[in-house]
Amino acid sequence: MICFAILAHENEEVLVNQIKNIKYYNPGCKVILYNGGLDTKFGLKSNIPICPKSRPLKKEKLGRFFLDIMTWLEEIQIDYDYLVNLDSDVMFIKKGYEKYLNKHMQGYDCMGINMGIQHSPLDAPHWVPGMNMWSEWAIWQPFFGTDYFCGSLNSMQVYRKEIVKKMITNLDIDKLETLFQVTDVYALEEILYATLAVRCGGKHRPYPSECAEFVGWTPLSISEIEIALENENVFFVHPIERTMDNPARKWLTNKIKLFSRFLEFIGYRKKKIDYPSSLTISWACYQGGVETALYNRLRILTSLDVNAHAYFYHGGSGASLYKDIPYHISSIEKDLGAYIQKYQFNIVTFINTLYNIEELERIDYQGKVIFEFHGYNSSISQELYKINSGQDKGYVKAIVVPSSYVAEIAKANLTNRKDLPIFVARNPIDTSVFYKQSTNAIVNMYPKLKTWKGIPIIGWVGRLDSNKNWEKLLSIFTAIKTKNSLVKLAIVSDITSSPDVHLFNEKVLQSNLSDEIILLPNVPFEKMPSYYSLITQSRGVFLSTSLSEGYPLNLLEAQACECPIVCTDIGGSNEIVTDKLTG
């Protein structure tokens, strides 16, 4: 499997275009971004992982980019066979690149355009980066510890995972940082990585010459790309100008579109589904599992061009998640009916509450109505009673639940409404977001965590309320401290929706645990993978003490970040965690 690393800093539309090109011609690959510019939000729309070590880089000083990528991938233990350095103006023109690598990398650890070793300035006097390196050889030679260096064009350098690990093992990072600050070597990236690979025993080779013919400095024309297409061993071209109106880029983009339309025409692909428009109603926009599950669903529907909206009676700290999803917040009863009439939704789903369902009768709503619930408590019991006794006036046409456990609750409470279908729609997570990764994002946000380095940390996520059982959490933690006094506890909670937050703080003070526990309030969604990864890398454990759960997202998220899990043996949770196997 190939992992492509792109360095870019501007024109996100071009970046997205390149990513689509890469993934089309290299199915199953991974693509990651290094944001080399000042705009910290650049690349967020690309929907690919962004290296957290990214920093602004100058055009002539890109030497650290690929090394940062390598060290990050090693830290989070991402699987790949080949790591490829990809300029932001490279485009693929046909499929088969991985098969090509399997053939030409046999017996080799790295490959690049014109990759080769230089023993003196006379070897390539026309090559500017090489001549720059020879002029600074007195400061670089002690670092490399060789009497040579290896060079290659930056773009399309490819390294096996095994050699990457050797390259960064025992690397004198402090010395390299000093060299980064003082060096004037132009295009250091054309020398640094290849030399690190060769000096630790890596076998190198250049790409076959036919590839080099279509990698240069002048933007390629359509006619040149057509010539490249005729050569069965040419899979990529460089450079394609970084503008969407560039003729070659438009031609390559349309080539994919036309082929896709042809496949659809001959029946190879299913026709586009005409999805119904939908409105999902929830009490408030908190930072809880229910709201996150709703966000995941609407994000995917929106990406499919489905008209899918959210409606909240009250706001909350989770509203920031919905910046790219249409939503409305209002506690005014008639606003709900007006909103439904405005967008003419085919489906309306109430989550955990049927509050204000009377609005449907007022506006004579003719679409389908779903009741979805994610657990069981007294308020949900009352809503199920309304449906079972017909107080919903027959509006509810289906039940949606996140687990088999909750489905059984629905059946037991709807004995008079056996006509209602019950659908189990399990909570999903996006594993391109949740995976073991750098802990810098959460540590930088809460500097106290830096002082806990090397100490096992217990993680816990949830509202501070009786159902989440925070008192049991504190008693468990106290018991563990008698076995290992070093252990710490890191709690993530939406304190705006936690009724017991003051009781919790009082209990922590009374128990003299203030220095042993950190409460991380309202951690942004995008920082949560870093939090789980912190627990994982501390050799700690993620703990859930809940008394009841529907199908808890935090267990899924923690598992995706490779956290060991301990949870209560309750319905919902035990559909995720198998005792002594997955927790």
C-alpha positions, 0 to 999 in steps of 0.5 A: 500500500502506498502512502502519498505525502503532499506539501502544499500551502495554498489554493485548496481547490487545486489540492482537492483536485489533485487528491481526487486524481491520486485516489482515482488512479491509486485505489486503496492508497493513503494521502496525507498533507503537510501544511507549509503555509500560514493559514492554519485552516488550509487543507481542512476541506480536503478530508485527509489527515494533516501532519500535526508537525506542519509549520510555515516553510520558505520555498527554498527551505523545504528540507524538514517537510518529509522528515517531519512526515516520516517521524510522525508516521512512525510515532502513530505507527501507520501501515504502508509499504511505500512512502512517496514524496509528492509535489503539489503539481504532480498528476497521475495519468494511468493506474498501475503505479503500485504494481510498477513499484513492486517490480522496480523496487525489488531489492531496493529501499528507495528510488527517485528521479535521477537518484545517485551518489556524488563523491565530488563536485565534479560528478554533477557540476551543473546541479545547483543543490549538489554544488551548494552542498559541497560548499557547505560540506564542512558542516554537513559531513560530520552529521552524515558521517560519510564521504559522499551524499546521495541526491534525487529530484524531490518529487516522487522520491519513494522509500520503503517503510523499513528504511524509513524506520532506520533513517529516523532511528538514533537520528541526531535531531538537535544537530539537524535542527541547528543545521536547518537554521544555518544552511543555505543549501538550495532544495535540501530536500533533494539530498537529505532524505536520500543520503539518510537512507543510503548511509544506513544501508539502504539500496538506492536506484533511479527511476527508469529513464522513461519516467524522467522524460515527463518530469521537468520544470516547464508546465506540460501541455495536453499533447505532451501528456498524450505522448506520456499516455502512450508509454505503458511505463509512465504513470505520472507527469510533472508539473501541471500548473496549480490553477483549475483553468490550466488546460492540462489540469482540466483535460486530466480532470475531464478524462476521469469524469468522462470515463466515469460517465461512460461506466455509468452509461454501460451500467457499470455503476449504479445510478445516483440515488435520489435521497429523501430530504430530512430534518433531525431534531435534538434537544440541544447541541451539546458535546455528547455521544448522541450529538456526535453520532448525529454530526457523523451521519449528517456530514456523510449525507451532506457529502452525498449532496443530500438535503439533510438538516439538524434542528436544536431547541437549544444551543450548546458547545457542540455547535462548532461541529456543524459549521458545514452542515445546515442547522437551526436553533430555536425554542419557539414552538412555531419555528419548527413548523415554519422550518419544515414548511420552508424546506419541505422535508420528506422525513422528520426524525425526533431524537430522544424526545417528542417535544413539540410533535404537535407542530406536525399536526398544525402544519398538516405534515404529510411526510414520514416521522421517525423516533430515534432513541439512544438509551433508556431513562424515565424521559425516554420511557414517557416518550415510548408510552406516548407512542404505545398509547397513540398520543403521538396521533399515529405520526411515528412510523418507525423506530431507530436505535443504535444497538440490539440492546436498545431494540429490545427495550423498544419492543418491550415498550411498544407492545401495542404498536407491533406495526412499527419497524425497528431499525438498528443503526449503529453509531459509526466513526471516521477512522481517517480522523480517529486513529493513534496519532501525535499527542501534541494537540492535546498536550499543547492545549493543556500544558499540565499534561506535559508534567505527566509524561511517562506516567500511566493515565486513566481516561474517562469521557462523559457528562458528570451525572449519575448515569455516567457514574462519576462517583464510582470512577473516583472510588476506582481511581482511589483504589488504583492509586493504592496499587500505583501511586503514579497513576493520573486521571484525565477526564473529558466532559462537556461541563455546560451539560453536566449537572454534577460538575460542582459536586464532582469538584467538591468531591475531588477537593475532599479526597485530596485528588486535585493534583492527580486529576485533570478535568478537560472541559469541552475539548474540541472534536478534532482534538479528541484523537490526540486525547485518546492517543495520549492515554494509549501512549501513556500505557494507561487505560480508557475507563467507562463506568456508565450504568446504562448506554445505548452504543457508546461512541467514546468506546469506539473512538478509544478503540480506534486510537488503540486504547485498552478498554475497561467498561461496565458489563451493560447492554450497548457497551457489551456489544462493542467490548468482548470481555478479555478480547477487545476490553 
